[in-house]
Amino acid sequence: MTRNEVLDKLLSKYGKYGYTRLKISGLIKDGEKHGFSYTMIYNGLRMALSNATGEHEYFSLQDMMEITGETEGELIARIEESREELRKNGEDPEFVSEQYLTPNQSAKRFSNL
């Protein structure tokens, strides 16, 4: 993924919320200063901008691994720990999973909502 691809993709989705090319470019620059890859910058900004705007985004397991820096095993273990915590609190993890985890035939995908 290139810088321009990140900029164009984010602008096409979040421009309607007032995010300009200049603003998004500045956000990308912040990620570059920290040495992040463009894929990491893209996924991190997708998460941040979706939280700021309420726009719905889906993240694959690979995306989440890049965002968090965790391995697949670590991420799955954290998901299972969260499911167990829900059970302890009397909540149904299957119901919560249906709201936040959306299966995809080509990849496991996670919603940020």
Backbone as numpy.savetxt, mean C-alpha at the origin, in Angstrom:
# Nx Ny Nz CAx CAy CAz Cx Cy Cz
10.41 0.35 -12.87 9.56 1.52 -12.87 10.46 2.75 -12.87
10.10 3.73 -13.67 10.88 4.96 -13.75 10.23 6.08 -12.94
10.96 7.14 -12.74 10.44 8.30 -12.01 9.20 8.85 -12.72
9.27 8.96 -14.05 8.14 9.50 -14.81 6.92 8.59 -14.73
7.12 7.29 -14.70 5.99 6.36 -14.57 5.32 6.55 -13.21
6.12 6.68 -12.16 5.56 6.92 -10.83 4.74 8.21 -10.83
5.34 9.26 -11.36 4.68 10.56 -11.40 3.38 10.51 -12.20
3.43 9.92 -13.39 2.24 9.85 -14.25 1.12 9.03 -13.62
1.47 7.88 -13.03 0.45 7.01 -12.42 -0.22 7.69 -11.23
0.59 8.31 -10.38 0.03 8.97 -9.21 -0.79 10.20 -9.60
-0.31 10.95 -10.57 -1.02 12.14 -11.03 -2.36 11.76 -11.65
-2.38 10.66 -12.40 -3.64 10.26 -13.05 -4.70 9.85 -12.03
-4.28 9.31 -10.90 -5.24 8.88 -9.89 -5.54 9.95 -8.85
-4.53 10.71 -8.47 -4.69 11.64 -7.35 -4.73 13.11 -7.77
-4.58 13.39 -9.04 -4.69 14.76 -9.52 -6.05 15.37 -9.22
-7.08 14.54 -9.26 -8.44 15.04 -9.01 -8.63 15.52 -7.57
-7.68 15.18 -6.69 -7.73 15.64 -5.30 -6.85 16.87 -5.08
-6.35 17.44 -6.16 -5.54 18.64 -6.05 -4.04 18.40 -5.98
-3.63 17.14 -6.11 -2.20 16.86 -6.12 -1.66 17.18 -7.51
-0.77 18.15 -7.56 -0.20 18.62 -8.83 1.06 17.84 -9.17
1.49 18.00 -10.40 2.75 17.38 -10.85 3.90 17.84 -9.95
3.90 19.12 -9.59 4.96 19.67 -8.76 4.93 19.06 -7.35
3.75 18.96 -6.77 3.62 18.39 -5.42 4.04 16.92 -5.40
3.55 16.15 -6.35 3.90 14.72 -6.40 5.39 14.55 -6.68
5.93 15.40 -7.54 7.36 15.35 -7.85 8.18 15.58 -6.58
7.73 16.51 -5.74 8.42 16.76 -4.47 8.36 15.56 -3.54
7.23 14.88 -3.52 7.09 13.68 -2.68 8.01 12.57 -3.18
8.11 12.45 -4.49 9.02 11.46 -5.08 10.46 11.81 -4.71
10.79 13.09 -4.79 12.15 13.54 -4.47 12.52 13.18 -3.03
11.56 13.30 -2.11 11.81 12.91 -0.72 12.20 11.43 -0.64
11.49 10.59 -1.38 11.82 9.17 -1.40 13.19 8.91 -2.01
13.52 9.66 -3.05 14.84 9.51 -3.68 15.96 9.87 -2.70
15.73 10.92 -1.92 16.73 11.35 -0.93 17.01 10.26 0.08
16.01 9.44 0.36 16.18 8.34 1.31 16.71 7.06 0.65
16.93 7.12 -0.66 17.50 5.98 -1.36 16.51 4.90 -1.72
15.21 5.22 -1.68 14.19 4.22 -2.00 14.12 3.98 -3.50
13.78 2.74 -3.88 13.55 2.42 -5.29 12.26 3.09 -5.74
12.08 3.24 -7.05 10.86 3.86 -7.54 9.62 3.01 -7.25
9.79 1.71 -7.21 8.67 0.84 -6.85 8.29 1.09 -5.39
9.26 1.21 -4.53 8.99 1.47 -3.12 8.36 2.86 -2.95
8.87 3.83 -3.67 8.30 5.18 -3.60 6.85 5.15 -4.08
6.61 4.47 -5.19 5.26 4.39 -5.74 4.29 3.76 -4.74
4.65 2.63 -4.20 3.76 1.94 -3.26 3.57 2.74 -1.98
4.63 3.34 -1.48 4.52 4.16 -0.28 3.62 5.36 -0.49
3.75 6.00 -1.64 2.89 7.15 -1.94 1.46 6.73 -2.21
1.27 5.58 -2.83 -0.10 5.06 -3.00 -0.77 4.91 -1.65
-0.03 4.33 -0.69 -0.60 4.13 0.63 -0.88 5.48 1.31
0.08 6.38 1.27 -0.08 7.68 1.93 -1.20 8.50 1.30
-1.23 8.55 -0.02 -2.24 9.36 -0.71 -3.63 8.75 -0.58
-3.72 7.43 -0.58 -5.03 6.81 -0.41 -5.56 7.07 1.00
-4.68 7.05 1.98 -5.11 7.36 3.35 -5.54 8.82 3.47
-4.84 9.71 2.77 -5.17 11.13 2.84 -6.47 11.47 2.11
-6.77 10.72 1.06 -7.92 11.07 0.22 -9.13 10.15 0.40
-8.92 8.98 0.98 -9.99 8.00 1.07 -10.14 7.17 -0.19
-9.26 7.37 -1.15 -9.25 6.59 -2.39 -8.86 5.15 -2.04
-9.49 4.19 -2.70 -9.25 2.78 -2.42 -8.06 2.28 -3.23
-7.15 1.61 -2.59 -6.00 0.99 -3.25 -5.88 -0.46 -2.82
-5.36 -1.29 -3.69 -5.07 -2.68 -3.37 -3.56 -2.88 -3.43
-3.04 -3.69 -2.52 -1.61 -3.98 -2.47 -1.40 -5.48 -2.48
-0.49 -5.93 -3.31 -0.16 -7.35 -3.34 0.74 -7.68 -2.15
0.92 -8.95 -1.90 1.83 -9.37 -0.85 3.23 -8.82 -1.14
3.63 -8.85 -2.40 4.93 -8.30 -2.79 5.00 -6.80 -2.50
3.93 -6.08 -2.81 3.88 -4.64 -2.50 4.07 -4.41 -1.01
3.35 -5.17 -0.20 3.42 -5.00 1.25 4.81 -5.36 1.78
5.45 -6.34 1.16 6.81 -6.69 1.56 7.75 -5.52 1.29
7.57 -4.86 0.16 8.42 -3.71 -0.17 8.14 -2.54 0.76
6.87 -2.30 1.07 6.50 -1.17 1.93 7.04 -1.37 3.34
6.88 -2.57 3.88 7.25 -2.81 5.28 8.68 -3.29 5.46
9.28 -3.83 4.40 10.62 -4.39 4.52 10.63 -5.78 5.13
9.44 -6.35 5.33 9.34 -7.68 5.90 9.42 -8.75 4.81
9.82 -9.95 5.22 9.81 -11.07 4.29 8.37 -11.57 4.18
8.13 -12.43 3.21 6.80 -13.01 3.05 6.38 -13.74 4.33
7.29 -14.53 4.89 6.99 -15.26 6.11 6.67 -14.34 7.28
7.44 -13.26 7.41 7.20 -12.30 8.50 5.84 -11.62 8.34
5.53 -11.25 7.13 4.26 -10.57 6.88 3.08 -11.50 7.14
3.17 -12.73 6.67 2.10 -13.70 6.90 1.97 -13.99 8.40
3.10 -14.07 9.11 3.05 -14.30 10.56 2.36 -13.12 11.26
2.63 -11.91 10.81 1.99 -10.74 11.41 0.49 -10.74 11.15
0.11 -11.17 9.95 -1.32 -11.27 9.62 -1.98 -12.29 10.54
-1.33 -13.43 10.73 -1.89 -14.47 11.61 -1.97 -13.99 13.06
-0.97 -13.23 13.50 -1.02 -12.66 14.86 -2.21 -11.71 14.99
-2.45 -10.93 13.97 -3.59 -10.00 13.99 -4.90 -10.76 14.03
-4.98 -11.84 13.28 -6.19 -12.67 13.28 -6.43 -13.25 14.67
-5.37 -13.71 15.33 -5.49 -14.28 16.67 -5.93 -13.20 17.66
-5.41 -12.01 17.52 -5.80 -10.90 18.40 -7.29 -10.59 18.23
-7.77 -10.64 17.00 -9.20 -10.43 16.76 -10.03 -11.50 17.47
-9.60 -12.75 17.36 -10.31 -13.84 18.04 -10.37 -13.60 19.55
-9.24 -13.18 20.12 -9.17 -12.93 21.57 -10.13 -11.81 21.98
-10.35 -10.87 21.07 -11.26 -9.75 21.35 -12.70 -10.04 20.97
-12.97 -11.31 20.61 -14.33 -11.71 20.29 -14.80 -11.30 18.90
-13.87 -10.90 18.05 -14.23 -10.52 16.68 -13.98 -11.69 15.74
-14.67 -11.68 14.64 -14.54 -12.74 13.64 -13.48 -12.35 12.62
-12.32 -13.00 12.64 -11.27 -12.63 11.69 -11.66 -12.83 10.23
-12.58 -13.77 9.98 -13.02 -13.99 8.59 -13.80 -12.78 8.08
-14.65 -12.21 8.95 -15.41 -11.02 8.57 -14.47 -9.85 8.30
-13.51 -9.66 9.19 -12.54 -8.56 9.02 -11.70 -8.79 7.78
-11.29 -10.04 7.55 -10.49 -10.36 6.37 -11.23 -10.03 5.09
-12.53 -10.28 5.07 -13.32 -9.97 3.87 -13.33 -8.48 3.59
-13.22 -7.66 4.65 -13.20 -6.21 4.47 -11.84 -5.71 4.00
-10.76 -6.34 4.47 -9.42 -5.82 4.24 -8.55 -6.65 3.31
-8.80 -7.93 3.23 -7.99 -8.80 2.39 -8.84 -9.31 1.25
-8.41 -9.02 0.04 -9.17 -9.41 -1.13 -8.35 -10.41 -1.93
-8.80 -11.66 -2.00 -8.03 -12.64 -2.78 -8.04 -12.28 -4.26
-6.96 -12.60 -4.90 -6.79 -12.37 -6.32 -6.15 -13.63 -6.87
-6.62 -14.09 -8.00 -6.10 -15.36 -8.52 -4.62 -15.29 -8.85
-4.13 -14.13 -9.31 -2.73 -14.04 -9.69 -1.83 -13.69 -8.52
-2.37 -13.07 -7.47 -1.56 -12.68 -6.31 -2.47 -12.36 -5.15
-1.98 -12.59 -3.95 -2.73 -12.16 -2.78 -2.64 -10.64 -2.74
-3.77 -9.98 -2.55 -3.77 -8.53 -2.53 -4.40 -8.03 -1.24
-3.89 -6.94 -0.76 -4.35 -6.37 0.49 -4.91 -4.99 0.25
-6.01 -4.70 0.87 -6.61 -3.38 0.79 -6.11 -2.55 1.95
-5.96 -1.26 1.73 -5.50 -0.40 2.80 -6.63 0.16 3.63
-7.87 -0.19 3.33 -8.98 0.33 4.11 -9.23 -0.47 5.37
